[in-house]
Amino acid sequence: MQREFPDVISDVRGGGLLQGFEFDPVRYPKVTKPAKKFEALARKHGFIARCGDEYVAFAPPLVIDKETIDWALPSIREVLNMK
C-alpha cells in the first residue's frame, strides 16, 4: 500500500495481517487528524480500524478467509483515496 500511496503513507509497521501505517506528516499535519477521518470512512465501507490521530492499525479476526481479505483490500484503497 505504501508503494501505491507514497504521498499518503509515510511508514508501515507490523507483520503478517497485523499491520499499521502512519500518514505523511507533511501532507497531513497532526492537527488535521487524518486517521480519524480514515476511521470514519472505514466504518462507512464496512470495516473497523484502530486509529490514533495520525496512525491506523489493522487487526483482522483470528479466523479469516481469502475472500474476506480480497474484499477488504479494495475497500482500504477506496478509503485511502478518501472516498
Secondary structure in CASP SS format (residue, H / E / C, confidence):
PFRMAT SS
TARGET T0000
AUTHOR 0000-0000-0000
METHOD secondary structure of the structure
MODEL  1
M C 1.00
Q C 1.00
R C 1.00
E C 1.00
F C 1.00
P C 1.00
D C 1.00
V C 1.00
I E 1.00
S E 1.00
D E 1.00
V E 1.00
R E 1.00
G E 1.00
G E 1.00
G C 1.00
L C 1.00
L E 1.00
Q E 1.00
G E 1.00
F E 1.00
E E 1.00
F E 1.00
D C 1.00
P C 1.00
V C 1.00
R C 1.00
Y C 1.00
P C 1.00
K H 1.00
V H 1.00
T H 1.00
K C 1.00
P H 1.00
A H 1.00
K H 1.00
K H 1.00
F H 1.00
E H 1.00
A H 1.00
L H 1.00
A H 1.00
R H 1.00
K H 1.00
H C 1.00
G C 1.00
F C 1.00
I C 1.00
A C 1.00
R E 1.00
C E 1.00
G C 1.00
D C 1.00
E C 1.00
Y E 1.00
V E 1.00
A E 1.00
F E 1.00
A C 1.00
P C 1.00
P C 1.00
L C 1.00
V C 1.00
I C 1.00
D C 1.00
K H 1.00
E H 1.00
T H 1.00
I H 1.00
D H 1.00
W H 1.00
A H 1.00
L H 1.00
P H 1.00
S H 1.00
I H 1.00
R H 1.00
E H 1.00
V H 1.00
L H 1.00
N C 1.00
M C 1.00
K C 1.00
END
